[in-house]
Amino acid sequence: MARKEENIIKEKDLVLVYLDEKRQFLVQVVSGLKLSTDHGNLDLGEIIGKPFGLVGKTHLERDFYCLKPSTADLMMKVRRTTTIVYPKDLGYLLLETAVGPGSRVIELGTGSGALTLVLAKLVAPEGVVYSYDRREDFIENAKKNIERVGYAHNVEFSCVDVAEHGFRHTDVDAVFVDVPEPWAIVPKASEALKGGHHLVSWSPNVEQVKRTVETLESHNFKRTKVKEIIERELLVRLQGVRPRERGITHTAYLIRAQKINAARINSKS
């Protein structure tokens, strides 16, 4: 019974209302509100108490489907004031760290809060994301995005120029860096990270990568890797299967490295 109740749409839940590939809407369900589309309108109050997976009809008799939003849906549909890291890149970067429930992590470059959202969901219920940005307006927008999905209690925001003042938090499990000059942050990240743990960064240009890797090597980081991930969708149709004409090709070069402690263990003679 409890499992069935968890799959019921409740007031203020986020629901992906799907009509087709061009018409899919992430909505917060509130009584009295309507979603208007070119395929007809639907009363959001009428889906409260119904199960996810519901098939309904707009007032123009077009089918719509009430789906559970994926984590990628949540991050791609935040209100954006900046570009965001793509799911294809973020999935790899997360797997290249040891972040999980209860972790304490730093994010530099709050931006629109898409990464913040994913990290907060990953470290919940007891973990914390310390999100830093130099711009208060970015932070305010990100706060609203995080509150919308229900993870505000897992995030602490700081408006700080980290390159100049450093991080306020130490002994963290990972540092995620999304700024134009990541090499300037490497020394600060080394001070904040636990030994053996991960820094990840992403940059659009190879010149940024070269300088960042050189700085990592001179600040107690090892096992550095740089990768690029290309995503290509396949069209599966009755008349044949082939790649879509357009795809998500270059988005960023992905860097990961692990901190080592400067002190050495003397070997026995």
ABEGO torsion letter per residue (X at the ends): XAAAAAABBBBGBBBBBBABAABBBBBBBBBGBBBBBAAEBBBAAAABGBBBGBBBBBAAGBBBBBBBBBAAAAAAABBBABBBBBAAAAAAAAAABABBBGBBBBBBGAEAGAAAAAAAAAAOAABBBBBBBABAAAAAAAAAAAAAAGAAAABBBBBBBAAAAEBABBGBABBBBBBABAAAAAAAAAAABBBGBBBBBBBABAAAAAAAAAAAAAAGBBGBBBBBBBBBBBBBBAAEBBBBABBBBBABBBBBBBBBBABBBBBBX
